[in-house]
Amino acid sequence: MDDDEPVFRRSRWGTNRYVYNSRNPLGRALIVAAVLALVALMLLMANRAGPFAPSPDPDDPGPPDRPLPHRSFPATAPAAPGATTPDTGP
């Protein structure tokens, strides 16, 4: 490992961007720190914690006691065969 390696180097993808140089110890540490920060943010988002927590609503009684129904379940009980509903008629 050469101590004269720069922390950033030009991208080889044909753009004028700079990327972390993994041959430099500081560049390698920045790569690890960026990955850990991304993982921490994803966990906070998944758990709706920290800055991603919903704002408290004074009228909200809290989470429901039962989970929400699955999308494949009907929202209401199916009507009995031959029954009429107000919007469909006889």
N, C-alpha and C positions, 0 to 999 in steps of 0.2 A: 504494500500500500504506500502510495506516495503522498506526503504531506502537502505537496504543491498542487494537488488536485483542487479545482474550484468547487465551491458548494453548489453552484448552479452551472448547468451547461446547456448549450442549445439543443433543442429537440431535433431528432433525426428524421422526423416525419415531414419535413419540407415546410415547416412553419417557422415563424420568427419567435416562437415561444421558448421560454427557459424552463427546465425541469430540474428536480433535485438530482444531484450526482451521488449515486450509491457508493462510489469509490472514496468519497470523503466521509470521515466519521460524523461530522455535523450534518451533512446531507442525509446520511443513513438514519441519524437520530430524528431528523425532520420527517422522513418518510414514516418511521414508526409512530411518531407523535400524530401525524395526520391520519393514519389508519386507526389509531386508538380513539382519536376525537370523533371520527366518523362512526365507529362502533358505539361509542357512548351516546351520540346524538340519535342514532337509530333506536337504541334501547329506550331512551327518553321518549321518543315519538311513539314507539310501540306500547309503552306503559302509560302514555298520556301524563307524564310527570314533568316537573321543572317548568320551563317556559312553554311547554306544550300542554299543560294542564288546562282543563276548561275553566273559564272564569266562574266563580261562585255566584249562583243566582239566589237571592233571598227567598223567592217563592218556590224554589225547587225543594221537594221533600227528601231528595236523595235518590240513590239508584233503586230501581225496582227490585222487588224480592225474587222475581223469577226472570230467567233470561228471555230475550226477545225470541219470538217464534222464527223458525227457519224459513227461508224464502220459499221453499217448496211446499210448505203447509198452507192451506187456505186461511185467509184472515178471519173468516167466519165459518160457522158450521154449514155444511151443504144443506140445501133445502130438500125436503122429502119429495119423492117422486109424485108428480101431479099437483104439487102445491104451487100457488101463484104468489108472486111478489108484487108490491105496488108499482114497480117500474116496468115489469114485463107484461102484466095483464094476464087474462085467462088463456 
